Amino acid sequence: MKVTRIIEDARGVSTFAEDSVTLEDHGTIGRLSRLLPAEGVIFRETPPDYDYDWHPAPQRQYIVLLDGEIEIEVGTGEVRQFRGGEVLLVEDTEGRGHRTRSIGDTPRRSLFIPLAQAPA
């Protein structure tokens, strides 16, 4: 399953990277990933005029877009659009981060899934 990551490069500038989650056949119930450790789930709805200027991610987290469409710009200047059904993994928790803007005229719903912190 495709996952778009937002990461920091060696200079601390946010950039996009492509990744995937491996799925294994589990018969009649479909293909599943291994269990991934997470802290919980946050349900979110943003208005159609949502426009969040440059910000780092508050923690490493998956964002699952349920509907709507967004545009994200990263520090390298690259801009991509994402819509319902797509999965992001935001990891740019330091520096300038990225900017996010809603596209369209309807509210957007998403799930935030903060990842469990690695043991110290």
SULBELDA-V840916 format. One record per residue. N is the residue number from 1. RES is the residue in three letters. SS is DSSP state (alpha for helix, beta for strand, coil for the rest). OMEGA is omega in whole degrees, 0 to 359 (999 if undefined). Layout:
[[N;RES;SS;OMEGA] [N;RES;SS;OMEGA]]
This chain:
[[1;MET;coil;183] [2;LYS;beta;175] [3;VAL;beta;174] [4;THR;beta;180] [5;ARG;beta;169] [6;ILE;beta;186] [7;ILE;beta;174] [8;GLU;beta;176] [9;ASP;coil;183] [10;ALA;coil;179] [11;ARG;coil;180] [12;GLY;coil;180] [13;VAL;coil;181] [14;SER;beta;181] [15;THR;beta;176] [16;PHE;beta;173] [17;ALA;beta;179] [18;GLU;beta;179] [19;ASP;beta;175] [20;SER;beta;175] [21;VAL;coil;181] [22;THR;coil;177] [23;LEU;coil;179] [24;GLU;beta;181] [25;ASP;beta;177] [26;HIS;coil;175] [27;GLY;alpha;188] [28;THR;alpha;179] [29;ILE;alpha;176] [30;GLY;coil;182] [31;ARG;beta;184] [32;LEU;beta;171] [33;SER;coil;171] [34;ARG;coil;178] [35;LEU;coil;179] [36;LEU;coil;182] [37;PRO;coil;179] [38;ALA;beta;181] [39;GLU;coil;183] [40;GLY;coil;180] [41;VAL;coil;176] [42;ILE;beta;175] [43;PHE;beta;184] [44;ARG;beta;172] [45;GLU;beta;179] [46;THR;beta;181] [47;PRO;coil;181] [48;PRO;coil;182] [49;ASP;coil;180] [50;TYR;coil;180] [51;ASP;beta;186] [52;TYR;beta;183] [53;ASP;beta;186] [54;TRP;beta;180] [55;HIS;beta;172] [56;PRO;coil;174] [57;ALA;coil;181] [58;PRO;coil;176] [59;GLN;coil;174] [60;ARG;coil;181] [61;GLN;beta;170] [62;TYR;beta;170] [63;ILE;beta;179] [64;VAL;beta;180] [65;LEU;beta;181] [66;LEU;coil;178] [67;ASP;coil;180] [68;GLY;coil;183] [69;GLU;beta;178] [70;ILE;beta;174] [71;GLU;beta;179] [72;ILE;beta;174] [73;GLU;beta;177] [74;VAL;coil;186] [75;GLY;coil;179] [76;THR;coil;182] [77;GLY;coil;179] [78;GLU;coil;179] [79;VAL;beta;177] [80;ARG;beta;176] [81;GLN;beta;180] [82;PHE;beta;181] [83;ARG;beta;181] [84;GLY;coil;181] [85;GLY;coil;181] [86;GLU;coil;183] [87;VAL;beta;176] [88;LEU;beta;170] [89;LEU;beta;182] [90;VAL;beta;184] [91;GLU;coil;181] [92;ASP;coil;187] [93;THR;coil;179] [94;GLU;coil;173] [95;GLY;coil;185] [96;ARG;coil;179] [97;GLY;coil;185] [98;HIS;beta;174] [99;ARG;beta;186] [100;THR;beta;180] [101;ARG;beta;175] [102;SER;beta;176] [103;ILE;beta;179] [104;GLY;coil;186] [105;ASP;coil;177] [106;THR;coil;175] [107;PRO;coil;180] [108;ARG;beta;178] [109;ARG;beta;180] [110;SER;beta;174] [111;LEU;beta;172] [112;PHE;beta;180] [113;ILE;beta;179] [114;PRO;beta;180] [115;LEU;beta;178] [116;ALA;coil;179] [117;GLN;coil;176] [118;ALA;coil;179] [119;PRO;coil;182] [120;ALA;coil;999]]
